[in-house]
Amino acid sequence: MPKFISRDMDLWAYQRGVTLDFSRPGKPTDNAFIEAFNSKLRSECLNAHWFMTQEDACEKIEDWLRY
């Protein structure tokens, strides 16, 4: 349920000193940098690999970031 996920996410962020900031619904241009990054991550990394475990995914994504 989204309500519980939001609560848990808020608690996680608070405990770690992370400030959550959300773009307005339907306004991806509010943060064009992250939108461009997400697009490149998906097309160049996520769509190009199969991930067998979470550790495998972390390793492949880290390799992609370094590349």
PQR file of N, CA, C, O and H, with PARSE charges and radii, in Angstrom:
ATOM      1  N   MET A   1       0.841  -1.185   0.000 -0.4000 1.5000
ATOM      2  CA  MET A   1       0.000   0.000   0.000 -0.0000 2.0000
ATOM      3  C   MET A   1       0.888   1.251   0.000  0.5500 1.7000
ATOM      4  O   MET A   1       1.801   1.359   0.819 -0.5500 1.4000
ATOM      5  N   PRO A   2       0.631   2.178  -0.897 -0.5600 1.5000
ATOM      6  CA  PRO A   2       1.472   3.370  -1.012  0.2800 2.0000
ATOM      7  C   PRO A   2       1.590   4.168   0.289  0.5500 1.7000
ATOM      8  O   PRO A   2       2.641   4.741   0.578 -0.5500 1.4000
ATOM      9  N   LYS A   3       0.511   4.202   1.069 -0.4000 1.5000
ATOM     10  CA  LYS A   3       0.546   4.975   2.304 -0.0000 2.0000
ATOM     11  C   LYS A   3       1.635   4.444   3.232  0.5500 1.7000
ATOM     12  O   LYS A   3       2.366   5.229   3.836 -0.5500 1.4000
ATOM     13  H   LYS A   3      -0.343   3.737   0.835  0.4000 1.0000
ATOM     14  N   PHE A   4       1.752   3.137   3.350 -0.4000 1.5000
ATOM     15  CA  PHE A   4       2.750   2.540   4.232 -0.0000 2.0000
ATOM     16  C   PHE A   4       4.153   2.676   3.659  0.5500 1.7000
ATOM     17  O   PHE A   4       5.113   2.867   4.404 -0.5500 1.4000
ATOM     18  H   PHE A   4       1.159   2.499   2.859  0.4000 1.0000
ATOM     19  N   ILE A   5       4.277   2.577   2.340 -0.4000 1.5000
ATOM     20  CA  ILE A   5       5.584   2.758   1.708 -0.0000 2.0000
ATOM     21  C   ILE A   5       6.075   4.182   1.946  0.5500 1.7000
ATOM     22  O   ILE A   5       7.247   4.382   2.263 -0.5500 1.4000
ATOM     23  H   ILE A   5       3.497   2.422   1.734  0.4000 1.0000
ATOM     24  N   SER A   6       5.202   5.169   1.800 -0.4000 1.5000
ATOM     25  CA  SER A   6       5.569   6.561   2.024 -0.0000 2.0000
ATOM     26  C   SER A   6       6.012   6.782   3.460  0.5500 1.7000
ATOM     27  O   SER A   6       6.996   7.480   3.706 -0.5500 1.4000
ATOM     28  H   SER A   6       4.250   5.006   1.543  0.4000 1.0000
ATOM     29  N   ARG A   7       5.303   6.200   4.400 -0.4000 1.5000
ATOM     30  CA  ARG A   7       5.658   6.345   5.809 -0.0000 2.0000
ATOM     31  C   ARG A   7       7.026   5.738   6.074  0.5500 1.7000
ATOM     32  O   ARG A   7       7.859   6.346   6.746 -0.5500 1.4000
ATOM     33  H   ARG A   7       4.504   5.633   4.200  0.4000 1.0000
ATOM     34  N   ASP A   8       7.256   4.551   5.553 -0.4000 1.5000
ATOM     35  CA  ASP A   8       8.546   3.884   5.761 -0.0000 2.0000
ATOM     36  C   ASP A   8       9.678   4.656   5.092  0.5500 1.7000
ATOM     37  O   ASP A   8      10.764   4.785   5.658 -0.5500 1.4000
ATOM     38  H   ASP A   8       6.579   4.057   5.007  0.4000 1.0000
ATOM     39  N   MET A   9       9.430   5.162   3.903 -0.4000 1.5000
ATOM     40  CA  MET A   9      10.437   5.947   3.197 -0.0000 2.0000
ATOM     41  C   MET A   9      10.756   7.212   3.977  0.5500 1.7000
ATOM     42  O   MET A   9      11.924   7.581   4.102 -0.5500 1.4000
ATOM     43  H   MET A   9       8.548   5.057   3.444  0.4000 1.0000
ATOM     44  N   ASP A  10       9.749   7.873   4.497 -0.4000 1.5000
ATOM     45  CA  ASP A  10       9.935   9.088   5.279 -0.0000 2.0000
ATOM     46  C   ASP A  10      10.756   8.794   6.535  0.5500 1.7000
ATOM     47  O   ASP A  10      11.661   9.555   6.878 -0.5500 1.4000
ATOM     48  H   ASP A  10       8.801   7.573   4.396  0.4000 1.0000
ATOM     49  N   LEU A  11      10.447   7.705   7.213 -0.4000 1.5000
ATOM     50  CA  LEU A  11      11.194   7.307   8.409 -0.0000 2.0000
ATOM     51  C   LEU A  11      12.645   6.991   8.059  0.5500 1.7000
ATOM     52  O   LEU A  11      13.562   7.420   8.759 -0.5500 1.4000
ATOM     53  H   LEU A  11       9.712   7.087   6.934  0.4000 1.0000
ATOM     54  N   TRP A  12      12.854   6.244   6.976 -0.4000 1.5000
ATOM     55  CA  TRP A  12      14.201   5.907   6.536 -0.0000 2.0000
ATOM     56  C   TRP A  12      15.007   7.181   6.283  0.5500 1.7000
ATOM     57  O   TRP A  12      16.143   7.302   6.741 -0.5500 1.4000
ATOM     58  H   TRP A  12      12.109   5.896   6.407  0.4000 1.0000
ATOM     59  N   ALA A  13      14.420   8.129   5.556 -0.4000 1.5000
ATOM     60  CA  ALA A  13      15.110   9.381   5.228 -0.0000 2.0000
ATOM     61  C   ALA A  13      15.406  10.186   6.496  0.5500 1.7000
ATOM     62  O   ALA A  13      16.507  10.713   6.648 -0.5500 1.4000
ATOM     63  H   ALA A  13      13.497   8.031   5.183  0.4000 1.0000
ATOM     64  N   TYR A  14      14.444  10.284   7.395 -0.4000 1.5000
ATOM     65  CA  TYR A  14      14.628  11.040   8.632 -0.0000 2.0000
ATOM     66  C   TYR A  14      15.776  10.467   9.456  0.5500 1.7000
ATOM     67  O   TYR A  14      16.611  11.217   9.960 -0.5500 1.4000
ATOM     68  H   TYR A  14      13.549   9.856   7.272  0.4000 1.0000
ATOM     69  N   GLN A  15      15.825   9.149   9.595 -0.4000 1.5000
ATOM     70  CA  GLN A  15      16.863   8.498  10.397 -0.0000 2.0000
ATOM     71  C   GLN A  15      18.254   8.712   9.809  0.5500 1.7000
ATOM     72  O   GLN A  15      19.246   8.650  10.536 -0.5500 1.4000
ATOM     73  H   GLN A  15      15.146   8.539   9.186  0.4000 1.0000
ATOM     74  N   ARG A  16      18.339   8.959   8.526 -0.4000 1.5000
ATOM     75  CA  ARG A  16      19.633   9.121   7.862 -0.0000 2.0000
ATOM     76  C   ARG A  16      19.946  10.575   7.509  0.5500 1.7000
ATOM     77  O   ARG A  16      20.962  10.856   6.873 -0.5500 1.4000
ATOM     78  H   ARG A  16      17.534   9.010   7.936  0.4000 1.0000
ATOM     79  N   GLY A  17      19.087  11.484   7.915 -0.4000 1.5000
ATOM     80  CA  GLY A  17      19.321  12.897   7.634 -0.0000 2.0000
ATOM     81  C   GLY A  17      19.141  13.278   6.174  0.5500 1.7000
ATOM     82  O   GLY A  17      19.734  14.246   5.698 -0.5500 1.4000
ATOM     83  H   GLY A  17      18.261  11.256   8.431  0.4000 1.0000
ATOM     84  N   VAL A  18      18.315  12.509   5.465 -0.4000 1.5000
ATOM     85  CA  VAL A  18      18.077  12.765   4.045 -0.0000 2.0000
ATOM     86  C   VAL A  18      16.827  13.621   3.899  0.5500 1.7000
ATOM     87  O   VAL A  18      15.795  13.338   4.508 -0.5500 1.4000
ATOM     88  H   VAL A  18      17.833  11.723   5.851  0.4000 1.0000
ATOM     89  N   THR A  19      16.927  14.666   3.091 -0.4000 1.5000
ATOM     90  CA  THR A  19      15.766  15.508   2.810 -0.0000 2.0000
ATOM     91  C   THR A  19      15.138  15.024   1.507  0.5500 1.7000
ATOM     92  O   THR A  19      15.799  14.985   0.469 -0.5500 1.4000
ATOM     93  H   THR A  19      17.765  14.896   2.596  0.4000 1.0000
ATOM     94  N   LEU A  20      13.878  14.663   1.566 -0.4000 1.5000
ATOM     95  CA  LEU A  20      13.167  14.219   0.374 -0.0000 2.0000
ATOM     96  C   LEU A  20      12.577  15.432  -0.342  0.5500 1.7000
ATOM     97  O   LEU A  20      12.012  16.322   0.293 -0.5500 1.4000
ATOM     98  H   LEU A  20      13.341  14.695   2.409  0.4000 1.0000
ATOM     99  N   ASP A  21      12.710  15.460  -1.639 -0.4000 1.5000
ATOM    100  CA  ASP A  21      12.173  16.549  -2.443 -0.0000 2.0000
ATOM    101  C   ASP A  21      11.513  15.931  -3.666  0.5500 1.7000
ATOM    102  O   ASP A  21      12.126  15.116  -4.355 -0.5500 1.4000
ATOM    103  H   ASP A  21      13.169  14.737  -2.155  0.4000 1.0000
ATOM    104  N   PHE A  22      10.305  16.299  -3.935 -0.4000 1.5000
ATOM    105  CA  PHE A  22       9.540  15.690  -5.010 -0.0000 2.0000
ATOM    106  C   PHE A  22       9.243  16.714  -6.092  0.5500 1.7000
ATOM    107  O   PHE A  22       8.963  17.877  -5.799 -0.5500 1.4000
ATOM    108  H   PHE A  22       9.807  16.962  -3.375  0.4000 1.0000
ATOM    109  N   SER A  23       9.305  16.276  -7.339 -0.4000 1.5000
ATOM    110  CA  SER A  23       8.893  17.156  -8.423 -0.0000 2.0000
ATOM    111  C   SER A  23       7.371  17.127  -8.513  0.5500 1.7000
ATOM    112  O   SER A  23       6.721  16.202  -8.028 -0.5500 1.4000
ATOM    113  H   SER A  23       9.532  15.332  -7.576  0.4000 1.0000
ATOM    114  N   ARG A  24       6.835  18.132  -9.128 -0.4000 1.5000
ATOM    115  CA  ARG A  24       5.383  18.224  -9.261 -0.0000 2.0000
ATOM    116  C   ARG A  24       4.888  17.153 -10.226  0.5500 1.7000
ATOM    117  O   ARG A  24       5.540  16.889 -11.237 -0.5500 1.4000
ATOM    118  H   ARG A  24       7.363  18.883  -9.523  0.4000 1.0000
ATOM    119  N   PRO A  25       3.761  16.538  -9.937 -0.5600 1.5000
ATOM    120  CA  PRO A  25       3.214  15.521 -10.852  0.2800 2.0000
ATOM    121  C   PRO A  25       3.043  16.086 -12.253  0.5500 1.7000
ATOM    122  O   PRO A  25       2.511  17.181 -12.438 -0.5500 1.4000
ATOM    123  N   GLY A  26       3.502  15.324 -13.233 -0.4000 1.5000
ATOM    124  CA  GLY A  26       3.350  15.739 -14.618 -0.0000 2.0000
ATOM    125  C   GLY A  26       4.327  16.810 -15.062  0.5500 1.7000
ATOM    126  O   GLY A  26       4.175  17.375 -16.144 -0.5500 1.4000
ATOM    127  H   GLY A  26       3.934  14.434 -13.083  0.4000 1.0000
ATOM    128  N   LYS A  27       5.342  17.101 -14.229 -0.4000 1.5000
ATOM    129  CA  LYS A  27       6.309  18.149 -14.554 -0.0000 2.0000
ATOM    130  C   LYS A  27       7.740  17.606 -14.489  0.5500 1.7000
ATOM    131  O   LYS A  27       8.524  18.046 -13.649 -0.5500 1.4000
ATOM    132  H   LYS A  27       5.465  16.641 -13.350  0.4000 1.0000
ATOM    133  N   PRO A  28       8.092  16.657 -15.362 -0.5600 1.5000
ATOM    134  CA  PRO A  28       9.440  16.089 -15.305  0.2800 2.0000
ATOM    135  C   PRO A  28      10.530  17.110 -15.598  0.5500 1.7000
ATOM    136  O   PRO A  28      11.696  16.883 -15.276 -0.5500 1.4000
ATOM    137  N   THR A  29      10.158  18.241 -16.211 -0.4000 1.5000
ATOM    138  CA  THR A  29      11.163  19.258 -16.509 -0.0000 2.0000
ATOM    139  C   THR A  29      11.596  20.020 -15.259  0.5500 1.7000
ATOM    140  O   THR A  29      12.533  20.816 -15.320 -0.5500 1.4000
ATOM    141  H   THR A  29       9.211  18.425 -16.473  0.4000 1.0000
ATOM    142  N   ASP A  30      10.929  19.790 -14.126 -0.4000 1.5000
ATOM    143  CA  ASP A  30      11.374  20.416 -12.880 -0.0000 2.0000
ATOM    144  C   ASP A  30      12.803  20.000 -12.554  0.5500 1.7000
ATOM    145  O   ASP A  30      13.546  20.775 -11.951 -0.5500 1.4000
ATOM    146  H   ASP A  30      10.168  19.144 -14.077  0.4000 1.0000
ATOM    147  N   ASN A  31      13.197  18.799 -12.940 -0.4000 1.5000
ATOM    148  CA  ASN A  31      14.553  18.333 -12.706 -0.0000 2.0000
ATOM    149  C   ASN A  31      15.013  17.565 -13.945  0.5500 1.7000
ATOM    150  O   ASN A  31      15.051  16.334 -13.956 -0.5500 1.4000
ATOM    151  H   ASN A  31      12.593  18.170 -13.430  0.4000 1.0000
ATOM    152  N   ALA A  32      15.353  18.307 -14.966 -0.4000 1.5000
ATOM    153  CA  ALA A  32      15.722  17.690 -16.240 -0.0000 2.0000
ATOM    154  C   ALA A  32      16.971  16.832 -16.116  0.5500 1.7000
ATOM    155  O   ALA A  32      17.101  15.840 -16.832 -0.5500 1.4000
ATOM    156  H   ALA A  32      15.322  19.306 -14.957  0.4000 1.0000
ATOM    157  N   PHE A  33      17.905  17.193 -15.215 -0.4000 1.5000
ATOM    158  CA  PHE A  33      19.131  16.409 -15.053 -0.0000 2.0000
ATOM    159  C   PHE A  33      18.811  14.985 -14.649  0.5500 1.7000
ATOM    160  O   PHE A  33      19.317  14.046 -15.263 -0.5500 1.4000
ATOM    161  H   PHE A  33      17.798  17.999 -14.634  0.4000 1.0000
ATOM    162  N   ILE A  34      17.984  14.799 -13.630 -0.4000 1.5000
ATOM    163  CA  ILE A  34      17.683  13.441 -13.153 -0.0000 2.0000
ATOM    164  C   ILE A  34      16.861  12.685 -14.177  0.5500 1.7000
ATOM    165  O   ILE A  34      17.007  11.469 -14.302 -0.5500 1.4000
ATOM    166  H   ILE A  34      17.573  15.562 -13.131  0.4000 1.0000
ATOM    167  N   GLU A  35      16.001  13.372 -14.913 -0.4000 1.5000
ATOM    168  CA  GLU A  35      15.234  12.710 -15.962 -0.0000 2.0000
ATOM    169  C   GLU A  35      16.161  12.186 -17.058  0.5500 1.7000
ATOM    170  O   GLU A  35      15.965  11.079 -17.559 -0.5500 1.4000
ATOM    171  H   GLU A  35      15.882  14.360 -14.811  0.4000 1.0000
ATOM    172  N   ALA A  36      17.165  12.973 -17.428 -0.4000 1.5000
ATOM    173  CA  ALA A  36      18.128  12.540 -18.445 -0.0000 2.0000
ATOM    174  C   ALA A  36      18.953  11.372 -17.920  0.5500 1.7000
ATOM    175  O   ALA A  36      19.211  10.408 -18.642 -0.5500 1.4000
ATOM    176  H   ALA A  36      17.324  13.873 -17.020  0.4000 1.0000
ATOM    177  N   PHE A  37      19.372  11.467 -16.638 -0.4000 1.5000
ATOM    178  CA  PHE A  37      20.147  10.376 -16.040 -0.0000 2.0000
ATOM    179  C   PHE A  37      19.332   9.088 -16.018  0.5500 1.7000
ATOM    180  O   PHE A  37      19.835   8.033 -16.406 -0.5500 1.4000
ATOM    181  H   PHE A  37      19.163  12.250 -16.052  0.4000 1.0000
ATOM    182  N   ASN A  38      18.094   9.161 -15.576 -0.4000 1.5000
ATOM    183  CA  ASN A  38      17.235   7.975 -15.514 -0.0000 2.0000
ATOM    184  C   ASN A  38      17.063   7.344 -16.893  0.5500 1.7000
ATOM    185  O   ASN A  38      17.074   6.121 -17.029 -0.5500 1.4000
ATOM    186  H   ASN A  38      17.686  10.018 -15.261  0.4000 1.0000
ATOM    187  N   SER A  39      16.907   8.178 -17.905 -0.4000 1.5000
ATOM    188  CA  SER A  39      16.744   7.678 -19.276 -0.0000 2.0000
ATOM    189  C   SER A  39      17.997   6.943 -19.740  0.5500 1.7000
ATOM    190  O   SER A  39      17.905   5.862 -20.321 -0.5500 1.4000
ATOM    191  H   SER A  39      16.898   9.172 -17.794  0.4000 1.0000
ATOM    192  N   LYS A  40      19.177   7.531 -19.485 -0.4000 1.5000
ATOM    193  CA  LYS A  40      20.432   6.886 -19.890 -0.0000 2.0000
ATOM    194  C   LYS A  40      20.673   5.611 -19.097  0.5500 1.7000
ATOM    195  O   LYS A  40      21.105   4.607 -19.663 -0.5500 1.4000
ATOM    196  H   LYS A  40      19.252   8.410 -19.013  0.4000 1.0000
ATOM    197  N   LEU A  41      20.401   5.633 -17.805 -0.4000 1.5000
ATOM    198  CA  LEU A  41      20.574   4.443 -16.971 -0.0000 2.0000
ATOM    199  C   LEU A  41      19.720   3.297 -17.505  0.5500 1.7000
ATOM    200  O   LEU A  41      20.191   2.167 -17.629 -0.5500 1.4000
ATOM    201  H   LEU A  41      20.050   6.448 -17.346  0.4000 1.0000
ATOM    202  N   ARG A  42      18.472   3.594 -17.818 -0.4000 1.5000
ATOM    203  CA  ARG A  42      17.586   2.550 -18.324 -0.0000 2.0000
ATOM    204  C   ARG A  42      18.056   2.026 -19.675  0.5500 1.7000
ATOM    205  O   ARG A  42      18.164   0.813 -19.857 -0.5500 1.4000
ATOM    206  H   ARG A  42      18.089   4.512 -17.717  0.4000 1.0000
ATOM    207  N   SER A  43      18.335   2.907 -20.618 -0.4000 1.5000
ATOM    208  CA  SER A  43      18.664   2.453 -21.973 -0.0000 2.0000
ATOM    209  C   SER A  43      20.053   1.815 -22.063  0.5500 1.7000
ATOM    210  O   SER A  43      20.235   0.847 -22.801 -0.5500 1.4000
ATOM    211  H   SER A  43      18.247   3.892 -20.470  0.4000 1.0000
ATOM    212  N   GLU A  44      21.026   2.340 -21.331 -0.4000 1.5000
ATOM    213  CA  GLU A  44      22.399   1.849 -21.453 -0.0000 2.0000
ATOM    214  C   GLU A  44      22.746   0.724 -20.485  0.5500 1.7000
ATOM    215  O   GLU A  44      23.676  -0.042 -20.736 -0.5500 1.4000
ATOM    216  H   GLU A  44      20.878   3.127 -20.733  0.4000 1.0000
ATOM    217  N   CYS A  45      22.015   0.619 -19.391 -0.4000 1.5000
ATOM    218  CA  CYS A  45      22.393  -0.367 -18.372 -0.0000 2.0000
ATOM    219  C   CYS A  45      21.259  -1.347 -18.054  0.5500 1.7000
ATOM    220  O   CYS A  45      21.414  -2.555 -18.230 -0.5500 1.4000
ATOM    221  H   CYS A  45      21.260   1.241 -19.187  0.4000 1.0000
ATOM    222  N   LEU A  46      20.145  -0.837 -17.597 -0.4000 1.5000
ATOM    223  CA  LEU A  46      19.077  -1.730 -17.124 -0.0000 2.0000
ATOM    224  C   LEU A  46      18.494  -2.579 -18.243  0.5500 1.7000
ATOM    225  O   LEU A  46      18.195  -3.755 -18.031 -0.5500 1.4000
ATOM    226  H   LEU A  46      20.019   0.145 -17.454  0.4000 1.0000
ATOM    227  N   ASN A  47      18.326  -2.003 -19.436 -0.4000 1.5000
ATOM    228  CA  ASN A  47      17.779  -2.773 -20.550 -0.0000 2.0000
ATOM    229  C   ASN A  47      18.815  -3.700 -21.186  0.5500 1.7000
ATOM    230  O   ASN A  47      18.464  -4.590 -21.961 -0.5500 1.4000
ATOM    231  H   ASN A  47      18.568  -1.049 -19.608  0.4000 1.0000
ATOM    232  N   ALA A  48      20.095  -3.490 -20.855 -0.4000 1.5000
ATOM    233  CA  ALA A  48      21.171  -4.258 -21.483 -0.0000 2.0000
ATOM    234  C   ALA A  48      21.615  -5.467 -20.657  0.5500 1.7000
ATOM    235  O   ALA A  48      22.381  -6.297 -21.147 -0.5500 1.4000
ATOM    236  H   ALA A  48      20.380  -2.768 -20.225  0.4000 1.0000
ATOM    237  N   HIS A  49      21.152  -5.575 -19.431 -0.4000 1.5000
ATOM    238  CA  HIS A  49      21.634  -6.637 -18.544 -0.0000 2.0000
ATOM    239  C   HIS A  49      20.481  -7.383 -17.869  0.5500 1.7000
ATOM    240  O   HIS A  49      19.406  -6.831 -17.633 -0.5500 1.4000
ATOM    241  H   HIS A  49      20.530  -4.901 -19.033  0.4000 1.0000
ATOM    242  N   TRP A  50      20.742  -8.646 -17.570 -0.4000 1.5000
ATOM    243  CA  TRP A  50      19.881  -9.433 -16.694 -0.0000 2.0000
ATOM    244  C   TRP A  50      20.564  -9.440 -15.335  0.5500 1.7000
ATOM    245  O   TRP A  50      21.780  -9.620 -15.257 -0.5500 1.4000
ATOM    246  H   TRP A  50      21.615  -9.095 -17.761  0.4000 1.0000
ATOM    247  N   PHE A  51      19.816  -9.251 -14.283 -0.4000 1.5000
ATOM    248  CA  PHE A  51      20.376  -9.255 -12.940 -0.0000 2.0000
ATOM    249  C   PHE A  51      19.894 -10.502 -12.214  0.5500 1.7000
ATOM    250  O   PHE A  51      18.691 -10.716 -12.065 -0.5500 1.4000
ATOM    251  H   PHE A  51      18.829  -9.105 -14.347  0.4000 1.0000
ATOM    252  N   MET A  52      20.834 -11.320 -11.765 -0.4000 1.5000
ATOM    253  CA  MET A  52      20.490 -12.576 -11.099 -0.0000 2.0000
ATOM    254  C   MET A  52      20.246 -12.398  -9.610  0.5500 1.7000
ATOM    255  O   MET A  52      19.419 -13.095  -9.021 -0.5500 1.4000
ATOM    256  H   MET A  52      21.811 -11.146 -11.886  0.4000 1.0000
ATOM    257  N   THR A  53      20.969 -11.461  -9.003 -0.4000 1.5000
ATOM    258  CA  THR A  53      20.806 -11.180  -7.570 -0.0000 2.0000
ATOM    259  C   THR A  53      20.931  -9.675  -7.375  0.5500 1.7000
ATOM    260  O   THR A  53      21.301  -8.949  -8.298 -0.5500 1.4000
ATOM    261  H   THR A  53      21.640 -10.895  -9.482  0.4000 1.0000
ATOM    262  N   GLN A  54      20.624  -9.218  -6.186 -0.4000 1.5000
ATOM    263  CA  GLN A  54      20.789  -7.800  -5.894 -0.0000 2.0000
ATOM    264  C   GLN A  54      22.270  -7.414  -5.953  0.5500 1.7000
ATOM    265  O   GLN A  54      22.617  -6.330  -6.424 -0.5500 1.4000
ATOM    266  H   GLN A  54      20.324  -9.807  -5.436  0.4000 1.0000
ATOM    267  N   GLU A  55      23.128  -8.299  -5.478 -0.4000 1.5000
ATOM    268  CA  GLU A  55      24.566  -8.041  -5.526 -0.0000 2.0000
ATOM    269  C   GLU A  55      25.055  -7.932  -6.974  0.5500 1.7000
ATOM    270  O   GLU A  55      25.873  -7.071  -7.299 -0.5500 1.4000
ATOM    271  H   GLU A  55      22.846  -9.179  -5.097  0.4000 1.0000
ATOM    272  N   ASP A  56      24.546  -8.808  -7.831 -0.4000 1.5000
ATOM    273  CA  ASP A  56      24.882  -8.772  -9.252 -0.0000 2.0000
ATOM    274  C   ASP A  56      24.453  -7.436  -9.861  0.5500 1.7000
ATOM    275  O   ASP A  56      25.201  -6.831 -10.629 -0.5500 1.4000
ATOM    276  H   ASP A  56      23.881  -9.507  -7.568  0.4000 1.0000
ATOM    277  N   ALA A  57      23.257  -6.983  -9.518 -0.4000 1.5000
ATOM    278  CA  ALA A  57      22.764  -5.704 -10.029 -0.0000 2.0000
ATOM    279  C   ALA A  57      23.643  -4.559  -9.542  0.5500 1.7000
ATOM    280  O   ALA A  57      23.996  -3.675 -10.323 -0.5500 1.4000
ATOM    281  H   ALA A  57      22.650  -7.474  -8.894  0.4000 1.0000
ATOM    282  N   CYS A  58      23.999  -4.566  -8.265 -0.4000 1.5000
ATOM    283  CA  CYS A  58      24.848  -3.507  -7.726 -0.0000 2.0000
ATOM    284  C   CYS A  58      26.194  -3.465  -8.436  0.5500 1.7000
ATOM    285  O   CYS A  58      26.698  -2.389  -8.754 -0.5500 1.4000
ATOM    286  H   CYS A  58      23.713  -5.284  -7.631  0.4000 1.0000
ATOM    287  N   GLU A  59      26.774  -4.633  -8.684 -0.4000 1.5000
ATOM    288  CA  GLU A  59      28.070  -4.712  -9.354 -0.0000 2.0000
ATOM    289  C   GLU A  59      27.986  -4.193 -10.789  0.5500 1.7000
ATOM    290  O   GLU A  59      28.842  -3.419 -11.217 -0.5500 1.4000
ATOM    291  H   GLU A  59      26.364  -5.508  -8.426  0.4000 1.0000
ATOM    292  N   LYS A  60      26.976  -4.608 -11.523 -0.4000 1.5000
ATOM    293  CA  LYS A  60      26.841  -4.181 -12.919 -0.0000 2.0000
ATOM    294  C   LYS A  60      26.534  -2.687 -13.033  0.5500 1.7000
ATOM    295  O   LYS A  60      27.044  -2.009 -13.924 -0.5500 1.4000
ATOM    296  H   LYS A  60      26.281  -5.237 -11.175  0.4000 1.0000
ATOM    297  N   ILE A  61      25.710  -2.188 -12.140 -0.4000 1.5000
ATOM    298  CA  ILE A  61      25.387  -0.757 -12.167 -0.0000 2.0000
ATOM    299  C   ILE A  61      26.608   0.070 -11.779  0.5500 1.7000
ATOM    300  O   ILE A  61      26.866   1.117 -12.373 -0.5500 1.4000
ATOM    301  H   ILE A  61      25.295  -2.739 -11.416  0.4000 1.0000
ATOM    302  N   GLU A  62      27.360  -0.397 -10.784 -0.4000 1.5000
ATOM    303  CA  GLU A  62      28.594   0.296 -10.388 -0.0000 2.0000
ATOM    304  C   GLU A  62      29.586   0.325 -11.548  0.5500 1.7000
ATOM    305  O   GLU A  62      30.215   1.353 -11.801 -0.5500 1.4000
ATOM    306  H   GLU A  62      27.151  -1.248 -10.301  0.4000 1.0000
ATOM    307  N   ASP A  63      29.729  -0.796 -12.254 -0.4000 1.5000
ATOM    308  CA  ASP A  63      30.604  -0.849 -13.425 -0.0000 2.0000
ATOM    309  C   ASP A  63      30.139   0.158 -14.483  0.5500 1.7000
ATOM    310  O   ASP A  63      30.952   0.860 -15.082 -0.5500 1.4000
ATOM    311  H   ASP A  63      29.218  -1.631 -12.049  0.4000 1.0000
ATOM    312  N   TRP A  64      28.831   0.218 -14.702 -0.4000 1.5000
ATOM    313  CA  TRP A  64      28.276   1.158 -15.675 -0.0000 2.0000
ATOM    314  C   TRP A  64      28.581   2.600 -15.266  0.5500 1.7000
ATOM    315  O   TRP A  64      28.945   3.424 -16.105 -0.5500 1.4000
ATOM    316  H   TRP A  64      28.170  -0.353 -14.215  0.4000 1.0000
ATOM    317  N   LEU A  65      28.430   2.899 -13.973 -0.4000 1.5000
ATOM    318  CA  LEU A  65      28.690   4.256 -13.502 -0.0000 2.0000
ATOM    319  C   LEU A  65      30.156   4.639 -13.710  0.5500 1.7000
ATOM    320  O   LEU A  65      30.454   5.768 -14.103 -0.5500 1.4000
ATOM    321  H   LEU A  65      28.134   2.229 -13.292  0.4000 1.0000
ATOM    322  N   ARG A  66      31.072   3.702 -13.447 -0.4000 1.5000
ATOM    323  CA  ARG A  66      32.501   3.979 -13.621 -0.0000 2.0000
ATOM    324  C   ARG A  66      32.858   4.127 -15.099  0.5500 1.7000
ATOM    325  O   ARG A  66      33.718   4.934 -15.452 -0.5500 1.4000
ATOM    326  H   ARG A  66      30.830   2.785 -13.129  0.4000 1.0000
ATOM    327  N   TYR A  67      32.194   3.344 -15.971 -0.4000 1.5000
ATOM    328  CA  TYR A  67      32.463   3.401 -17.393 -0.0000 2.0000
ATOM    329  C   TYR A  67      32.062   4.757 -17.942  0.5500 1.7000
ATOM    330  O   TYR A  67      32.210   5.007 -19.138 -0.5500 1.4000
ATOM    331  H   TYR A  67      31.496   2.689 -15.684  0.4000 1.0000
TER
END
